[in-house]
Amino acid sequence: MNEYHEATHNVSSMRSEEMDYPIHPERRLLHQLEMTDTTDPAHEEVYIPYTFILDRDRTIYKIYNGRCFVGRPTCEKIRMDLRALMSKRPDWIYSDEQKV
């Protein structure tokens, strides 16, 4: 177990969490969520990178998956998603008509 895994394990044990993290050495959660690609017989399994946009209550608003330029969100896409989430809040004071 390297230092990063050990530090994560220590933090999760301090919080007394029983949750599997994707960085768990056995990577059980990645297999359960089918976040691996096994179509290439020349290489072992490859983990597919995912980006989750979460709401305040940690519900998933949007999922991006992919590598390099295909399927990965740009900074602008993430900004637009977060702005859309923020606009649903009751304390949102900006409207589309206002110019900044």
N, C-alpha and C positions, 0 to 999 in steps of 0.2 A: 504494500500500500504506500503510495507516494505521499508527500507532504500535503498536497491539495486535497486528496481523498481523506486523509487523516483529519485535516482541519474541518472539512465538511461534516465528517462523522462526529467530531467533537461538538460542533455547533448544534447538530440535530439531536445529539444525546442530551445536551444542556436544555434544549427545548422539550425534551422527552417525547420526541416525535417517532412514530412508528412508520413513517412514510418512506417509500423507496424513491431515491433520486435517480435521474437519468445517468449521473456520473458514478453510480454504484459500480464497484469493480466487476460484478457479474452482469451488469446491465440488463437485469430482468425486466425493468419497466420498458426499455426500448423494444424488447421483443414482444411484450404484451400489447404495446401500442402499434406494433408493426411498423416501426420506424427504421427498419433495416432493409437493405437491398441485397438480394442474394442471386440476382439474375446473371452475374458475370462469373462463370465457372473458373476463370483464371485467378481470381482474387477471393479472399475470404469475404465475409459479409461487410458491407459498407453502411455506415450510419448516415441516414438522410438528414440534412440540417433543416430544422423547422424554426419558424418565428411565430409566436403567438401574441396577438394583441388582446390584452385583458381589460375588462371593465373593472370598476372599483370593487365589486364583490367577487372578483376573480373568475367571472364567467368569460368564456372565450368569445370575443367579438369577431375576430378574423384569424385565419391560419394561412401562413405562407410556407411553402416547402419547395426546396430545390437548391441547386448549387449555382455558383457563379452568377451569370446574368439571367438565368431562366428560373423563375419562381421565387427569387429573393426580392424582398421589398426594398425600394429605395428610401432614402431619408424623407423624401417628399411624400411617398405613400404612407409611411408611418405617421408623419405629421398630419396628413389628411384624416387618417383613421382616428388618431387621438383627438383631433378637433371635432370629428363627428361624435365621438363618445362624450366629449366635454359639453357639446351643445345640447345633450339630453339631460344634463344636470339642471336642477331647479335654480341654482345660483348662477347660471350662465347669463352674462349681461350683454354679450355682444350679439349683434344680429348681422345678417348679410348686407343690409343696407348701409351700415356704418362703414366709413372709410377710416383706416388707421393712418 
